[in-house]
Amino acid sequence: MDELLTFLVKALVSDAESVQVEKTESENEIVFRVTVAENDIGKVIGKNGKTASSLRNIMRSVAAKEHKKVFVKFED
C-alpha cells in the first residue's frame, strides 16, 4: 500500500527524489506521513485540496480490503 502512495505522489511532483513516505501502523489504522519538497507541496495538495482528497480516497479504498482506517498527512 505504501508503494502505491509513493508512486502516485512521485508522479505529481517535479522533484521525485525528495518524496518520503513514512508508515505508522496500529491494530486498526494506518497513518502515512508524506514529505515532499517545499515547492511541490501545492502540487500534492491541489486546488482547494482536491488532489489530496483524491489521494486519500484511493488509499481508503485499498485499505478497506484489510478493514483498516487510513490517514494521509502531507508535510513539506
N, C-alpha and C positions, 0 to 999 in steps of 0.2 A: 504494500500500500504506500509506503514512503517513497518507493521508486517511481510510482505513478505521479505523486505530487511533485517530486523533484523534476521529472520530465516535463510536466505541464508548466511549472514556474520557469524553467530554463528556456522553454520555447517563447515565453513572453518577454524576457529581459534582454538587454543588449550585452550585459556583462555576465555571461553564464558561469564563469569561473567563481564568482563571488556568492553564488547561491549555496546556502547551507540549510538543511532541514534536520531539526532535532526532534526526536520522538520520545514522548514520555507516556508509558502505558500502565494503566492500573487494571483492576479486575473487570470493570465495565465501561471504561472510557479511554480514549486515546487523545493526546494533545500534541499537535505539531506546531513547532515554532520555526517559522520560515524567515531567514535573514537574507536580504539582498543588498546590493549597492545602494547608496543613498539616492542616486539619480534614477534608479529603476523602481523605487517604491511606488511611484504613481502609476507605472505600467501594470504592476501587480494588483493594485487596489482598483484601478479603473475609475471611470467617471461615475460619481455617486456610489462607488463601492460595488458596482455591478460585476466586475471581473472577480473580485474577492468573494463575492456571494456565490458566483458560479463555481469557483474552485471548491468552496465549502460544500455546496450541494453535491458535486461529483464525489467528494470524499465521504460524505454521509451515505450516499448510495452504495459505495463499495463497502463501507463498514456495516451496513445493515445486514449483510450476509453473515457477519460474525456476531450480530446482536450487540453492538457496542456503539456508544456515542463518540462523535469525533468533533474536536475543536481545532480550528486552524487560526493561528495568530501570526500576524505579519509584523516584522521589525526591520528597521534599516540600520 
